[in-house]
């Protein structure tokens, strides 16, 4: 399958990473559109009907999982690939159940991204061993799962976690800041 003349939408809140990825994938023959968040992504879907969507799992502290269904609602035939620095078995299963076709942990090579978009066989790096996960990583996974269960609502998630809303926001912002470095 040839990617030329095919629209690819990249949804990632990290401006520099998104721009580098866009340049790299446009050199591979895709016509690349970019969005920093959900509203912008949905507007671009309505206007351009992209065949491929590369979606970051963490969008400004919100779960990209919450965007899969609206994107597929706007562009039902789109192939959505999740790209994340927070790979876990839980989020992989959730993403695939929601309609993503592939899930790649960062850093992923341009070649692996193209293969995933075009539905070619790729070798996915092994998921982290759950026995070796740090307490911080387990906490992050639990926060993400709870955030997903509450539809991305920070206040409801904070209540469910019995945590102050601002503390939760700081944790989400801190993890996002660390991942963008």
C-alpha positions in Angstrom: 0.0 0.0 0.0 1.4 3.4 -1.0 0.9 6.3 1.5 1.2 9.0 -1.1 -1.6 11.5 -1.2 -3.1 10.0 2.0 -4.0 12.4 4.8 -2.5 11.7 8.2 -3.6 13.6 11.3 -1.1 13.8 14.2 -2.7 14.7 17.5 0.0 15.5 20.1 0.2 18.4 22.6 4.0 18.5 22.5 4.6 21.1 19.7 8.2 20.3 19.0 7.7 16.5 18.9 4.6 16.9 16.7 6.4 19.2 14.3 9.4 16.8 14.0 7.1 13.8 13.5 5.1 15.7 10.9 8.2 16.6 8.9 9.5 13.0 9.1 6.2 11.5 8.0 5.6 14.0 5.2 9.0 12.9 3.8 7.5 9.3 3.7 4.7 10.5 1.4 1.9 11.4 3.8 0.0 14.7 3.6 0.3 15.6 7.3 -2.2 17.6 9.3 -1.5 18.4 13.0 -3.5 19.2 16.0 -2.6 19.9 19.6 -5.9 18.7 21.1 -9.3 17.2 20.6 -11.4 20.1 19.3 -8.8 21.0 16.7 -8.4 17.3 15.7 -12.2 16.9 15.2 -12.4 20.1 13.1 -9.6 18.8 10.9 -11.3 15.4 10.6 -14.5 17.1 9.4 -12.6 19.2 6.9 -10.1 16.7 5.5 -11.3 13.1 6.3 -7.9 11.7 7.1 -7.3 8.0 6.5 -4.7 7.8 9.3 -4.6 9.2 12.8 -1.6 9.1 15.1 -2.9 9.9 18.6 -0.8 10.6 21.7 -2.2 9.0 24.8 -1.5 12.0 27.1 -3.0 15.2 25.8 -2.4 18.1 28.2 -3.2 15.8 31.2 -6.3 14.3 29.5 -6.4 10.8 28.2 -6.2 10.4 24.4 -8.4 7.3 24.9 -11.3 9.6 25.3 -10.7 10.9 21.8 -10.8 7.6 20.0 -14.5 7.2 19.7 -15.2 10.8 18.7 -12.5 10.6 16.0 -14.0 7.3 14.7 -17.4 8.9 14.8 -16.1 11.7 12.5 -14.0 9.5 10.3 -15.2 5.9 10.7 -12.7 4.4 8.2 -9.6 6.0 9.8 -6.8 3.8 11.1 -5.9 5.1 14.6 -2.5 4.4 16.0 -1.8 5.3 19.6 1.7 6.6 20.3 2.7 6.9 24.0 5.4 7.3 26.5 3.2 5.6 29.1 2.8 2.1 27.6 1.0 -0.5 29.7 -1.0 -3.6 29.1 -4.1 -1.9 30.6 -4.0 1.1 28.2 -3.1 -1.0 25.2 -6.2 -3.2 25.8 -8.4 -0.2 26.4 -7.2 1.6 23.2 -7.7 -1.5 21.0 -11.2 -2.1 22.5 -12.1 1.5 21.7 -11.1 1.1 18.1 -7.4 1.9 17.7 -5.6 -0.5 15.4 -2.2 -0.3 16.9 -0.4 0.9 20.0 3.3 2.0 19.9 5.4 2.9 22.9 7.7 6.0 22.5 10.2 6.3 21.2 9.0 4.6 18.0 10.9 4.9 14.8 9.4 6.5 11.7 9.6 3.1 10.0 7.6 1.4 12.8 5.0 4.2 12.7 4.6 3.9 8.9 4.3 0.1 9.2 1.6 0.5 11.9 -0.3 3.0 9.9 -0.2 0.8 6.8 -1.1 -2.4 8.7 2.2 -4.1 8.1 3.8 -6.5 10.5 6.0 -4.7 13.1 8.0 -5.9 16.0 6.7 -4.2 19.1 9.1 -3.7 22.0 8.3 -5.8 25.1 6.0 -4.1 27.6 7.6 -3.3 30.9 7.7 -6.1 33.4 4.9 -5.4 35.9 7.1 -6.7 38.7 9.7 -4.1 38.0 7.4 -1.1 37.7 8.2 1.8 40.0 5.7 3.1 42.5 5.5 6.3 40.5 4.6 4.4 37.3 2.0 2.3 39.1 0.5 5.5 40.6 0.4 7.1 37.1 -1.3 4.0 35.6 -3.9 4.1 38.4 -4.5 7.8 37.9 -4.9 7.2 34.1 -7.3 4.3 34.6 -9.4 6.4 37.1 -9.3 9.4 34.8 -10.5 7.2 31.9 -13.3 5.8 34.1 -14.5 9.3 34.8 -14.4 10.5 31.2 -11.4 12.7 31.7 -13.2 14.8 34.4 -10.4 16.0 36.7 -12.8 16.9 39.6 -14.6 13.6 39.6 -11.2 11.7 39.3 -9.8 13.6 42.2 -12.9 12.7 44.3 -12.6 9.1 43.4 -8.9 9.1 44.3 -9.7 10.9 47.5 -7.2 13.6 46.4 -7.4 17.3 46.2 -8.1 18.5 42.6 -5.0 20.7 42.5 -2.8 17.9 43.7 -4.1 15.7 40.8 -3.6 18.6 38.4 0.0 19.0 39.6 0.7 15.3 39.2 -0.7 15.3 35.7 1.2 18.4 34.7 4.5 17.1 36.3 4.3 13.8 34.4 3.5 15.7 31.1 6.4 18.0 31.7 8.8 15.1 32.4 7.6 13.3 29.2 8.1 16.3 27.0 11.8 16.7 27.9 
